[in-house]
């Protein structure tokens, strides 16, 4: 096994607890939506997105039309375009196949690990990113299957708060990114987070939440760049 690929696997380990917890929750919620274990497994393999899978199962419970489900998932996953654009410059020297592989399996968690590595000025390559992504992908699939099996014994998973687990993981990722960022001051990061939060609250009043998140994130990035340039 390539040493860089192995290092990617090792660097992924701290995030696996989140994958296991959220994946099991997604499997349990999927079972509550009357999906079979095979369907939940295929969702985890093909969709491979925690937020999207929670939304899909929720919309299925309300018998929403298929086009509504597709469009909603598309909006939710638009953030992956931003994440891909952020890390793409670091992998320009690698082949198109490598970049497609990296972009296809990129998630919020592997993105956070990669950005943390970049902020600490670590030298990483495509093999490292593949090790990180593939490990997360396989653990996610197994966790969703486990949750689907456990769901047989939990008739009402919402009473245990499983639907909040995804939000809790995002809060944890934000905290880890905040304390591990060596490039910017804590005051700088707090200011950008505050601006994005205010923008999001305002924009949600005039547009759909998913689009508000994308626009607020883009504006937050722009403001962060302006602050960096003015230093």
C-alpha positions in Angstrom: 0.0 0.0 0.0 1.3 3.5 -0.9 2.6 5.3 2.2 0.7 8.4 1.3 -2.6 6.5 0.8 -2.0 4.8 4.2 -1.4 8.3 5.8 -4.8 9.4 4.3 -6.5 6.4 6.0 -4.9 7.3 9.3 -5.8 10.9 9.1 -9.4 9.9 8.4 -9.7 7.8 11.6 -10.7 10.8 13.9 -13.7 11.6 11.7 -14.9 8.0 11.5 -16.8 8.2 14.8 -18.9 10.9 13.2 -19.5 8.8 10.1 -20.5 5.8 12.2 -22.9 7.8 14.3 -24.5 9.7 11.4 -24.5 6.7 9.1 -26.3 4.5 11.7 -28.8 7.4 12.3 -29.4 7.7 8.5 -30.0 4.0 8.2 -32.5 4.0 11.1 -34.3 7.0 9.7 -34.4 5.3 6.3 -36.0 2.3 7.8 -38.6 4.5 9.4 -39.4 5.7 5.9 -40.2 2.1 5.0 -37.1 1.7 2.8 -35.6 -1.8 2.6 -32.1 -2.6 3.6 -31.1 -2.9 -0.1 -32.6 0.6 -0.8 -30.8 2.2 2.1 -27.5 0.5 1.0 -28.0 1.8 -2.6 -28.7 5.3 -1.2 -25.5 5.3 0.7 -23.5 4.0 -2.3 -25.0 6.3 -5.0 -26.1 9.4 -3.1 -23.4 9.2 -0.4 -24.5 12.4 1.4 -25.8 12.5 5.0 -27.9 15.6 4.7 -29.3 14.5 1.3 -30.2 11.0 2.7 -32.0 12.5 5.7 -33.9 14.9 3.3 -34.8 12.1 0.9 -36.2 9.9 3.6 -38.1 12.8 5.1 -39.6 13.7 1.7 -40.5 10.1 1.0 -42.5 10.1 4.3 -44.5 13.1 3.0 -45.0 11.3 -0.4 -43.3 14.2 -2.2 -43.0 14.0 -6.1 -39.8 12.6 -7.4 -38.8 15.9 -9.1 -39.2 17.8 -5.8 -36.8 15.3 -4.2 -34.3 15.6 -7.0 -34.4 19.4 -7.0 -34.1 19.6 -3.2 -31.1 17.3 -3.1 -29.5 19.2 -5.9 -29.8 22.5 -4.0 -28.5 20.9 -0.7 -25.5 19.4 -2.4 -24.6 22.6 -4.3 -22.1 23.3 -1.4 -20.0 20.5 -2.9 -19.3 22.8 -5.8 -17.8 25.3 -3.4 -15.8 22.7 -1.6 -14.5 21.2 -4.8 -13.4 24.7 -6.1 -11.6 25.4 -2.8 -9.4 22.3 -2.9 -9.0 22.0 -6.7 -6.0 24.3 -6.9 -4.0 22.0 -4.6 -4.4 19.0 -7.0 -3.9 20.7 -10.4 -0.7 18.8 -11.0 -2.5 15.4 -10.9 -4.4 13.7 -13.7 -8.1 14.3 -14.6 -9.0 10.8 -13.4 -7.4 11.5 -10.0 -9.3 14.8 -9.7 -12.6 13.2 -10.7 -12.1 10.5 -8.0 -11.3 13.2 -5.4 -14.3 15.3 -6.3 -16.7 12.4 -6.5 -16.0 11.2 -3.0 -15.5 14.6 -1.3 -17.6 15.2 1.7 -17.9 17.9 4.4 -15.8 15.8 6.7 -13.0 14.9 4.3 -13.0 18.5 3.0 -12.6 19.7 6.6 -9.6 17.3 7.2 -8.0 18.4 3.9 -8.5 22.1 4.6 -7.0 21.6 8.1 -4.0 19.9 6.5 -3.6 22.8 4.0 -3.9 25.4 6.8 -1.0 23.6 8.7 1.0 23.7 5.4 1.3 19.9 5.2 2.4 18.3 2.0 -0.4 16.1 0.6 -1.0 14.5 -2.7 -3.8 12.7 -4.6 -3.0 9.3 -3.0 -3.5 10.9 0.5 -6.8 12.3 -0.6 -7.9 8.9 -2.0 -7.0 7.2 1.2 -9.0 9.8 3.1 -12.1 9.6 0.8 -12.3 5.9 0.3 -12.0 5.1 4.0 -14.8 7.5 4.8 -16.9 6.1 1.9 -16.6 2.5 3.0 -17.3 3.3 6.7 -20.4 5.3 5.7 -21.8 2.5 3.7 -21.3 -0.1 6.5 -22.7 2.3 9.0 -25.9 2.9 7.0 -26.4 -0.8 6.6 -25.9 -1.3 10.3 -28.5 1.4 11.0 -30.9 -0.2 8.6 -30.7 -3.5 10.5 -31.0 -1.8 13.9 -34.0 0.2 12.5 -36.1 -3.0 12.7 -36.2 -2.6 16.5 -36.8 1.2 16.6 -40.3 2.0 15.4 -40.0 5.7 16.1 -36.4 6.9 15.8 -37.3 10.6 16.0 -38.0 10.3 19.7 -34.3 9.5 20.3 -33.2 12.6 18.4 -31.4 10.8 15.6 -32.5 13.5 13.1 -30.4 16.0 15.1 -27.2 14.0 14.8 -26.2 15.5 11.5 -26.4 19.0 12.9 -24.4 18.0 15.9 -21.6 16.6 13.7 -21.4 19.9 11.6 -21.1 21.9 14.9 -18.2 19.6 15.9 -16.5 20.0 12.5 -16.8 23.8 12.7 -15.2 23.7 16.2 -12.3 21.5 15.1 -11.7 23.7 12.1 -11.8 26.8 14.3 -9.3 25.6 16.9 -6.9 24.0 14.3 -6.6 27.0 12.0 -3.1 28.3 12.5 -3.2 30.7 9.6 -5.8 33.1 11.0 -6.5 34.6 14.4 -9.4 33.4 16.5 -10.9 36.9 16.2 -10.7 36.8 12.4 -12.5 33.5 12.3 -15.2 34.5 14.8 -15.9 37.7 12.8 -16.3 35.8 9.5 -18.6 33.2 11.2 -20.6 36.0 12.7 -21.0 37.7 9.3 -22.0 34.5 7.6 -24.6 33.8 10.3 -26.1 37.2 10.0 -26.2 37.0 6.2 -27.8 33.6 6.4 -30.6 34.7 8.8 -31.3 37.7 6.5 -31.2 35.7 3.3 -33.5 33.0 4.6 -36.2 35.6 4.8 -36.1 36.3 1.1 -35.1 33.0 -0.5 -35.2 29.2 0.1 -32.9 28.0 2.9 -30.6 25.9 0.7 -29.9 28.8 -1.7 -29.5 31.2 1.3 -26.7 28.9 2.7 -24.9 29.0 -0.7 -25.1 32.7 -1.1 -24.2 33.5 2.5 -21.1 31.2 2.2 -20.0 32.9 -1.0 -20.4 36.3 0.5 -18.6 35.1 3.6 -15.7 33.8 1.5 -15.5 37.2 -0.3 -15.5 39.2 2.9 -12.8 36.8 4.3 -10.6 37.4 1.2 -11.1 41.2 1.5 -10.0 41.1 5.2 -7.0 39.1 4.2 -6.0 41.5 1.4 -6.4 44.6 3.7 -4.0 43.2 6.3 
